């Protein structure tokens, strides 16, 4: 597993980096997002969606668990925080093995359903405008993407 670190000084920087990543993602790609409340998971996801060509407003699916969007390829945004004490499989493999890109917030709650090949992203809050992103790549595909946009 290869790890990359990247620091953002603003919401705009975060969204630009995520948009650049979104432009390069392929059908079947799965990304996980971890970070405290307010760390920037939804900000990152909005930029990612823009890179995937999503025109609709992207917001957190906290109460609905998942939202689907159409772009150049389908985009599914999951927030599985409310599944913390559930072992129910909601058909995750249909998304993880499907023809779109899936982003999962609070992925530790469904770890047993996640594919091995994914990009794990952790966001740490440093201050009001600064965030540190840690990218853990589990494949050559994601390692190449990280090198392309972060190095």
N, C-alpha and C positions, 0 to 999 in steps of 0.2 A: 504494500500500500504506500503510495506517495502522497506527501503532505505539502501543501502550498499555503502561504499566508499572504494576505493583502489587507491594506489599511485604507479606509475611506474617511474623508474629511467632511463629507456632506451627503445629503439625500440624493442630490443630482449625480455625484460620482458613483454612488451605489447603483442607481438606476442605469447609468450608462454602462457600467461593467456588466450588470445583469442582462441588459439588452444585447450587448455584444455576445454574451454566452448564449442567449436565446436564439440568436441568428444562426448559431452553429449546431444547435441540438438536432437530433434525429429521432424519428419514430422509435418508440420503445425505451427512450432514455428516462431514467428515474433519478430524481434528486431529492435529498432529505435536507430539511432546514431545522436546526436547533438554535435556541437562544431564548433568553428571558423575555417576558412581556416587554414590548417597547424596544427590543433590540434592533428591529428593522426587517423582520421576516416578510411582512406584507409589502414593504417598500421594495425589497429585492424582487419579490414575485411580480410586482407591477412592471418593473423594468424587464424582467424575463418575458412576461407576456407581450410586451411591446416588441421585443426581439423576435417573438414567434408570430407576429402579425395580428395579435388580438386587438380588436377595436373597442370592445366593451370595457367598461370600468371594472377593474379587478379589486375585490375587497376580500377580507378574511372570511372563510367559510366556517367560522367557529361554531355556529349554531346549526348549520346544515351538514357538517362534516366534509362535504365536497361540492365543488362548483366546476362545471365544465364550460370551456370557451372554445370558439372556433378561430383559428388563425391559419397560417400556411399548413399547419398540421394541428390536430386536436390537442388541447391543453387541459389537463385536470389538476386542480389545486385542492389538496386535502388538508384539513386540520383535524387530526385524530386525537386531540387532547381529551375530548369527552369519552374516548374509548379506553381510558386508563384502566378501568376495572372490568373490562370486557374481553372475552376471548373469542368474540364473534367474528367470523370471516365475512366481510361484506362484499365479497367478489373482487378483492384487491388484484388478483392475478389477471383479471380482464383488463385492468388499467396498466399494470406493470408489464404485461406481455402484449399490450395492444399496439395500435398504430399511431399513438400520440406521445406526448411528453407528460410526465406526472411529477408534481412537486408535493412532498409530504412534510407538513409541519408536525412536530412532536412525534417523530417517527419511532422513538424508543417504545411507544405503546403498542406498536404492531410489528416489532422487530422480526418475529417468526414468519411474517408474511412477505417481508421485503426481499427483493432479488439480491443476489450476491453482487452483481455488477450494477453499481450505482455511484453517484457522486454525493458524498456526505459533506454538508456545509454547516459550520457552526459560526454564529455571529455573537461577538462579545461587545457589550456596551462599554465604552471608555468614558465618554462625556456626552453632552447634548448633541454634538455633531460628529464625533469620531467613533467608528466601529472597526473592529478587527475581524476579518473573515478567515476562517481556516477551512481549506478544501482538502478532503481526503478522497483520493481517487483509487478506485478498486479495479481499474482496467486501463489498458493502453489507450483506449478511446478517450476516456475522461482525462487521463494524464496529458495527452496531446492537446485537448481543449484548454486545460488549465495553463499549460505552457504558452499556448497561443494568445490567451487574453490576459494573463497575469504576469508573465515574465518579460 
